[in-house]
Amino acid sequence: MKLVLLGTTGYHPNSRRHTPCMLLPQCGVMFDAGTAMFRAGKYLQGKELDIFLSHTHIDHVVGLAYLFNVMREHPLDTVRVHATTKKLAAIDAHLFAEDIFPKQPPYERCPLDDTAVVELCGGRITHFPLEHQGGSIGYRLDWGERSIAYVTDTWADPAADYVDKIQGVDLLLHECYFPDDDAEWAKTTGHSHTSAVAQVARKAGVGRLVLVHINPLLTDDDPIGLDVARGIFPATEIGQDLMEIEF
């Protein structure tokens, strides 16, 4: 299975990264719809797209307004947006408010309750709560013998409840907004720092860790201290926009 990291920063784009959007082209599954959403049409393969939102902070959902161009570039028969009922209502009320973006793209709203399991293309997607201002959820996709977890916008802690939900996945995409020097600021803002994310990966026994949702103010090649992460969990990489991952 191939995963394409369309966008790997948070808050706002910079010269090398767009905000979160992760795409599995083969099965038409997308996690979050940030500013990188405009790139999706070049990668989509089928006629259906299922978008799973972690939450509705603007950097994770603004790309829903780009769906018209995505669908013009790659025609789709069906688009489904999966999120909690409250978050779906927030998108309708605010992102697509008449004075902001009055034309709503054609997608189905699919509410996720606490126990929802979505079955797609022979796989199953489950979700779990994360600690973040306003609430956020993470996702796990199990497809045959392969598995992936997506965890963003949360305070990484190896003792957190969500660690049990990602046990043993082949690939973990986990936010890492700050290096360890900003650990206190990370906790204040509800985000993660390098060593805590690596400790989560080690505790969960994942196969591979890719760091995403990196602070857009950090634009060098190693913005969060890769050596620190690899000292705890060696199979760590920094995600880059348009990076393609086979797992």
C-alpha positions as semicolon CSV with decimal commas, in nm:
position;residue;x (nm);y (nm);z (nm)
1;M;0,000;0,000;0,000
2;K;0,121;0,351;-0,078
3;L;0,066;0,662;0,132
4;V;0,131;1,009;-0,007
5;L;0,200;1,292;0,236
6;L;0,040;1,581;0,052
7;G;0,092;1,825;0,341
8;T;0,306;1,797;0,653
9;T;0,292;2,123;0,847
10;G;0,032;2,279;1,074
11;Y;-0,125;2,621;1,129
12;H;-0,021;2,776;0,796
13;P;0,178;2,677;0,486
14;N;0,537;2,781;0,433
15;S;0,776;2,766;0,139
16;R;0,827;2,388;0,172
17;R;0,515;2,249;0,342
18;H;0,137;2,270;0,321
19;T;-0,102;2,193;0,605
20;P;-0,219;1,837;0,681
21;C;-0,348;1,607;0,411
22;M;-0,252;1,238;0,390
23;L;-0,376;1,026;0,100
24;L;-0,396;0,653;0,033
25;P;-0,459;0,666;-0,344
26;Q;-0,530;0,296;-0,389
27;C;-0,828;0,290;-0,156
28;G;-0,935;0,655;-0,184
29;V;-0,885;0,733;0,184
30;M;-0,765;1,073;0,304
31;F;-0,679;1,190;0,653
32;D;-0,747;1,563;0,701
33;A;-0,805;1,823;0,432
34;G;-0,559;2,106;0,482
35;T;-0,414;2,343;0,224
36;A;-0,239;2,050;0,051
37;M;-0,579;1,920;-0,062
38;F;-0,532;2,090;-0,399
39;R;-0,269;1,827;-0,485
40;A;-0,502;1,529;-0,448
41;G;-0,634;1,517;-0,802
42;K;-0,298;1,413;-0,943
43;Y;-0,287;1,105;-0,718
44;L;-0,643;0,980;-0,688
45;Q;-0,714;0,652;-0,867
46;G;-1,075;0,552;-0,810
47;K;-1,413;0,723;-0,827
48;E;-1,473;0,747;-0,453
49;L;-1,299;0,951;-0,183
50;D;-1,345;0,915;0,192
51;I;-1,204;1,202;0,398
52;F;-1,149;1,140;0,770
53;L;-1,109;1,459;0,975
54;S;-0,918;1,467;1,302
55;H;-1,090;1,792;1,402
56;T;-1,204;2,118;1,246
57;H;-0,929;2,368;1,315
58;I;-0,895;2,563;0,993
59;D;-0,554;2,422;0,894
60;H;-0,712;2,074;0,881
61;V;-1,034;2,150;0,691
62;V;-0,985;2,450;0,462
63;G;-0,906;2,215;0,173
64;L;-1,269;2,101;0,165
65;A;-1,332;2,427;-0,017
66;Y;-1,086;2,310;-0,286
67;L;-1,291;2,002;-0,373
68;F;-1,437;2,162;-0,685
69;N;-1,096;2,178;-0,851
70;V;-0,992;1,836;-0,721
71;M;-1,304;1,685;-0,875
72;R;-1,250;1,873;-1,200
73;E;-0,898;1,733;-1,225
74;H;-1,006;1,382;-1,121
75;P;-1,384;1,326;-1,149
76;L;-1,536;1,149;-0,849
77;D;-1,874;0,981;-0,819
78;T;-1,885;0,999;-0,441
79;V;-1,709;1,200;-0,171
80;R;-1,777;1,125;0,195
81;V;-1,652;1,335;0,486
82;H;-1,624;1,150;0,817
83;A;-1,608;1,341;1,146
84;T;-1,799;1,375;1,469
85;T;-2,148;1,524;1,440
86;K;-2,038;1,842;1,614
87;K;-1,744;1,894;1,378
88;L;-1,954;1,835;1,066
89;A;-2,199;2,096;1,189
90;A;-1,916;2,341;1,253
91;I;-1,795;2,307;0,893
92;D;-2,144;2,375;0,758
93;A;-2,196;2,672;0,988
94;H;-1,858;2,838;0,950
95;L;-1,638;2,723;0,661
96;F;-1,937;2,721;0,426
97;A;-2,113;3,021;0,576
98;E;-2,282;3,233;0,310
99;D;-2,041;3,524;0,348
100;I;-1,728;3,306;0,349
101;F;-1,775;3,027;0,093
102;P;-2,141;3,002;-0,009
103;K;-2,115;2,713;-0,257
104;Q;-2,082;2,380;-0,077
105;P;-1,898;2,101;-0,259
106;P;-2,101;1,786;-0,322
107;Y;-2,009;1,551;-0,039
108;E;-2,194;1,323;0,197
109;R;-2,169;1,391;0,570
110;C;-2,087;1,076;0,767
111;P;-2,106;1,124;1,146
112;L;-1,873;0,917;1,361
113;D;-2,009;0,803;1,694
114;D;-1,791;0,671;1,974
115;T;-1,791;0,313;1,843
116;A;-1,803;0,368;1,467
117;V;-1,605;0,129;1,249
118;V;-1,584;0,217;0,880
119;E;-1,514;-0,068;0,639
120;L;-1,356;0,033;0,307
121;C;-1,180;-0,163;0,031
122;G;-1,148;-0,470;0,251
123;G;-1,002;-0,274;0,543
124;R;-1,143;-0,120;0,858
125;I;-1,092;0,226;1,007
126;T;-1,141;0,293;1,375
127;H;-1,094;0,616;1,570
128;F;-1,006;0,721;1,923
129;P;-1,008;1,046;2,124
130;L;-0,703;1,268;2,162
131;E;-0,632;1,547;2,407
132;H;-0,640;1,883;2,228
133;Q;-0,816;2,216;2,260
134;G;-1,167;2,173;2,120
135;G;-1,125;1,797;2,087
136;S;-0,950;1,582;1,828
137;I;-0,949;1,219;1,719
138;G;-0,687;0,983;1,582
139;Y;-0,737;0,702;1,333
140;R;-0,619;0,349;1,277
141;L;-0,654;0,166;0,945
142;D;-0,613;-0,212;0,937
143;W;-0,597;-0,363;0,590
144;G;-0,513;-0,733;0,577
145;E;-0,177;-0,772;0,746
146;R;-0,092;-0,402;0,713
147;S;-0,182;-0,117;0,943
148;I;-0,134;0,256;0,982
149;A;-0,223;0,510;1,252
150;Y;-0,262;0,885;1,217
151;V;-0,225;1,095;1,533
152;T;-0,220;1,471;1,511
153;D;-0,287;1,773;1,729
154;T;-0,233;1,622;2,069
155;W;0,009;1,619;2,360
156;A;0,224;1,308;2,313
157;D;0,259;1,097;2,625
158;P;0,354;0,726;2,637
159;A;0,107;0,689;2,925
160;A;-0,186;0,834;2,725
161;D;-0,487;0,615;2,654
162;Y;-0,445;0,641;2,277
163;V;-0,116;0,450;2,286
164;D;-0,311;0,127;2,335
165;K;-0,510;0,202;2,018
166;I;-0,201;0,220;1,796
167;Q;-0,021;-0,086;1,929
168;G;0,184;-0,268;1,670
169;V;0,091;-0,065;1,361
170;D;0,332;-0,091;1,070
171;L;0,338;0,285;1,022
172;L;0,265;0,564;1,267
173;L;0,217;0,919;1,143
174;H;0,241;1,136;1,452
175;E;0,250;1,510;1,490
176;C;0,574;1,663;1,616
177;Y;0,521;2,036;1,618
178;F;0,809;2,129;1,846
179;P;1,165;2,021;1,929
180;D;1,241;1,933;2,290
181;D;1,360;2,287;2,367
182;D;0,996;2,393;2,339
183;A;0,847;2,109;2,544
184;E;0,664;2,340;2,783
185;W;0,521;2,544;2,497
186;A;0,410;2,220;2,333
187;K;0,209;2,123;2,639
188;T;0,058;2,471;2,666
189;T;-0,062;2,464;2,306
190;G;-0,178;2,102;2,302
191;H;0,095;1,978;2,070
192;S;0,387;1,734;2,082
193;H;0,765;1,750;2,107
194;T;1,030;1,518;1,973
195;S;1,131;1,286;2,254
196;A;0,773;1,233;2,374
197;V;0,661;1,126;2,026
198;A;0,952;0,882;1,998
199;Q;0,863;0,740;2,341
200;V;0,505;0,685;2,222
201;A;0,631;0,496;1,916
202;R;0,858;0,278;2,130
203;K;0,583;0,208;2,386
204;A;0,336;0,117;2,110
205;G;0,584;-0,113;1,936
206;V;0,519;0,037;1,592
207;G;0,723;-0,059;1,289
208;R;0,804;0,288;1,159
209;L;0,750;0,646;1,277
210;V;0,706;0,941;1,041
211;L;0,684;1,286;1,201
212;V;0,431;1,531;1,057
213;H;0,247;1,852;1,151
214;I;0,577;2,030;1,201
215;N;0,590;2,395;1,307
216;P;0,585;2,606;0,987
217;L;0,834;2,849;1,139
218;L;1,092;2,569;1,127
219;T;1,202;2,541;0,765
220;D;1,543;2,373;0,776
221;D;1,607;2,008;0,687
222;D;1,600;1,889;1,049
223;P;1,347;2,109;1,227
224;I;1,278;1,894;1,534
225;G;1,599;1,704;1,618
226;L;1,594;1,376;1,429
227;D;1,892;1,245;1,624
228;V;1,697;1,290;1,948
229;A;1,405;1,088;1,812
230;R;1,626;0,814;1,669
231;G;1,810;0,784;1,999
232;I;1,479;0,664;2,145
233;F;1,314;0,505;1,841
234;P;1,563;0,440;1,557
235;A;1,303;0,386;1,280
236;T;1,205;0,753;1,272
237;E;1,182;0,984;0,971
238;I;1,071;1,341;0,915
239;G;0,777;1,362;0,676
240;Q;0,813;1,586;0,372
241;D;0,547;1,715;0,137
242;L;0,487;1,475;-0,156
243;M;0,679;1,198;0,020
244;E;0,553;0,856;-0,089
245;I;0,566;0,572;0,163
246;E;0,521;0,205;0,086
247;F;0,417;-0,008;0,381
